[in-house]
Amino acid sequence: ELKRLVLRPTAITSSVEPAAAFVGEPVEFRGRLTAEGRPLDGRKVTVLLAGSPVSEVLTDSSGFYQGRMVLPYQYVSEMTVWAIYYPRGDDIGLYLGSSSPTVTVKVLFYETNLSLKVPGTAYPGRKLTLKGNFDYGADPMPEARSLLVYWDGEPAAEETVATAFTVELPVAAETAPGKH
């Protein structure tokens, strides 16, 4: 005799606070996992940010989950957050998976313009002097920021600089003549 398997539906909610945050800042997420209106405790919930898993948390005895994540340094106007539950272990064959509605987080960032002056010629075994300036427009200026300089696709110098800066970049003596 075949026994018909009836999987119980689940539902998951999700919210994020604050609704707008700067890149690099933390945001809090929370929600609840239920099956037919009753809480599911001790279940793993995966939280996704912009389609990538960023956290895995357990539900408490009331089916609630919560956590914190940091907005990555991706300069986009908004990112989506949602949570998913899929059956594992003893839940397989008993429950259906579920996905929360997406929540949109407004991503805030300061726009910065960088102007850089590079001499037209560099000589092997000598230093190349780079001069530059950061323009923050009406946005607040940080006291300093990290500047990473690349030579032929490889990091060559890193310095903490102010708004206007000069960086001495050593050019290796074995550097071949040509464009770099």
C-alpha positions as CSV (number, residue, x, y, z in Angstrom):
1,E,0.0,0.0,0.0
2,L,1.4,3.4,-1.0
3,K,1.2,6.0,1.7
4,R,0.7,9.6,0.4
5,L,3.3,11.9,1.7
6,V,1.9,15.3,2.7
7,L,4.5,18.0,3.3
8,R,3.6,20.8,5.7
9,P,4.0,24.3,4.3
10,T,6.3,26.8,6.0
11,A,6.3,30.6,6.0
12,I,9.1,33.0,6.8
13,T,9.2,36.7,7.3
14,S,12.1,39.2,7.2
15,S,12.7,42.8,8.1
16,V,15.8,45.0,8.2
17,E,16.6,48.1,10.3
18,P,17.6,50.7,9.4
19,A,16.1,50.8,6.0
20,A,19.0,53.0,4.8
21,A,22.7,52.7,5.8
22,F,26.2,53.7,4.6
23,V,28.5,51.1,3.0
24,G,30.5,49.5,5.8
25,E,27.8,50.0,8.4
26,P,25.9,47.2,10.2
27,V,22.2,46.6,9.7
28,E,20.0,44.3,11.9
29,F,17.8,41.6,10.4
30,R,15.0,39.6,12.0
31,G,12.0,37.5,11.1
32,R,10.0,34.5,12.1
33,L,9.7,30.9,10.7
34,T,6.4,29.0,11.1
35,A,4.7,25.9,9.9
36,E,0.9,26.1,9.6
37,G,1.0,29.1,11.9
38,R,3.1,27.4,14.6
39,P,6.7,28.4,15.4
40,L,9.5,26.3,14.2
41,D,12.3,26.4,16.8
42,G,16.0,25.4,16.4
43,R,15.8,25.6,12.6
44,K,18.6,27.1,10.4
45,V,17.6,30.2,8.4
46,T,19.9,31.5,5.7
47,V,19.9,35.3,5.1
48,L,20.9,36.5,1.7
49,L,22.1,40.0,0.6
50,A,22.0,40.8,-3.1
51,G,21.5,37.1,-3.8
52,S,24.5,35.9,-1.8
53,P,24.3,34.1,1.6
54,V,25.7,36.3,4.3
55,S,24.5,34.7,7.5
56,E,23.0,31.5,8.9
57,V,21.1,31.8,12.2
58,L,18.9,29.5,14.3
59,T,15.3,30.2,15.3
60,D,14.4,30.5,19.0
61,S,11.6,28.7,20.7
62,S,9.1,31.2,19.2
63,G,10.4,30.7,15.7
64,F,12.1,34.1,15.7
65,Y,15.6,34.7,14.3
66,Q,17.8,37.7,14.3
67,G,21.3,38.9,13.5
68,R,23.5,41.6,12.1
69,M,25.4,42.1,8.9
70,V,27.6,44.8,7.4
71,L,26.8,46.4,4.1
72,P,29.7,45.6,1.7
73,Y,31.6,48.3,-0.1
74,Q,29.5,48.0,-3.2
75,Y,28.5,51.4,-4.6
76,V,24.9,50.6,-5.7
77,S,21.8,52.6,-4.8
78,E,20.1,49.6,-3.1
79,M,20.4,46.0,-2.1
80,T,17.9,43.3,-1.4
81,V,17.7,41.1,1.7
82,W,15.6,38.0,2.2
83,A,15.7,34.8,4.2
84,I,15.2,31.2,3.1
85,Y,14.4,28.0,5.0
86,Y,14.9,24.6,3.5
87,P,14.4,21.3,5.3
88,R,17.4,19.6,6.7
89,G,17.8,16.4,8.7
90,D,14.5,15.2,10.3
91,D,12.6,18.0,8.5
92,I,13.2,16.4,5.1
93,G,10.0,14.8,4.0
94,L,8.0,16.7,6.7
95,Y,8.2,20.4,5.7
96,L,8.3,22.4,2.5
97,G,11.0,25.1,2.2
98,S,10.1,28.8,2.1
99,S,11.5,32.2,1.1
100,S,10.6,35.5,2.7
101,P,9.5,38.5,0.6
102,T,12.5,40.7,-0.3
103,V,13.3,43.8,1.7
104,T,15.2,46.6,0.0
105,V,17.9,48.5,1.9
106,K,18.9,51.9,0.5
107,V,22.7,52.0,0.3
108,L,24.2,55.4,1.2
109,F,27.7,56.5,0.2
110,Y,29.7,59.7,-0.4
111,E,30.7,60.4,-3.9
112,T,34.3,61.1,-4.3
113,N,36.3,62.4,-7.3
114,L,40.0,61.6,-7.5
115,S,42.3,63.6,-9.8
116,L,45.8,62.2,-10.3
117,K,48.9,63.7,-11.9
118,V,51.3,61.1,-13.2
119,P,54.6,62.3,-14.9
120,G,54.9,61.1,-18.5
121,T,58.2,59.3,-18.0
122,A,59.5,57.1,-15.2
123,Y,63.0,55.6,-14.9
124,P,64.0,52.2,-13.6
125,G,65.7,52.4,-10.2
126,R,64.2,55.9,-9.5
127,K,61.1,57.0,-7.8
128,L,57.9,58.1,-9.6
129,T,56.1,61.0,-7.9
130,L,52.4,60.9,-8.0
131,K,50.3,63.9,-7.0
132,G,46.6,63.9,-6.5
133,N,43.6,65.4,-4.8
134,F,40.3,64.0,-3.5
135,D,37.2,66.2,-4.1
136,Y,34.2,65.3,-1.9
137,G,31.9,68.1,-3.2
138,A,29.4,69.0,-0.5
139,D,29.9,65.7,1.4
140,P,31.9,65.6,4.7
141,M,35.6,65.0,4.2
142,P,37.3,62.2,6.1
143,E,40.4,63.1,8.0
144,A,42.4,60.6,6.0
145,R,41.8,57.7,3.7
146,S,43.8,54.7,2.5
147,L,45.3,55.0,-1.0
148,L,46.4,51.9,-2.9
149,V,48.6,52.3,-6.0
150,Y,49.0,49.6,-8.6
151,W,51.9,49.0,-11.0
152,D,51.2,46.6,-13.9
153,G,48.2,45.3,-12.0
154,E,50.0,44.5,-8.8
155,P,49.9,46.6,-5.5
156,A,53.0,48.8,-5.4
157,A,52.3,51.3,-2.6
158,E,49.8,51.9,0.1
159,E,49.6,55.1,2.1
160,T,47.2,56.9,4.3
161,V,46.6,60.3,2.7
162,A,44.7,63.5,3.2
163,T,42.6,65.4,0.6
164,A,45.8,66.5,-1.3
165,F,48.6,64.1,-1.5
166,T,52.0,63.2,-2.9
167,V,53.1,59.6,-3.1
168,E,56.6,58.4,-4.0
169,L,56.4,55.1,-6.0
170,P,59.7,53.2,-6.3
171,V,60.3,51.9,-9.8
172,A,62.3,48.6,-9.6
173,A,65.7,48.7,-11.3
174,E,64.8,45.7,-13.4
175,T,61.7,47.3,-14.8
176,A,61.7,46.9,-18.6
177,P,61.3,50.1,-20.7
178,G,57.9,50.6,-22.2
179,K,54.3,51.4,-21.1
180,H,53.2,50.2,-17.7
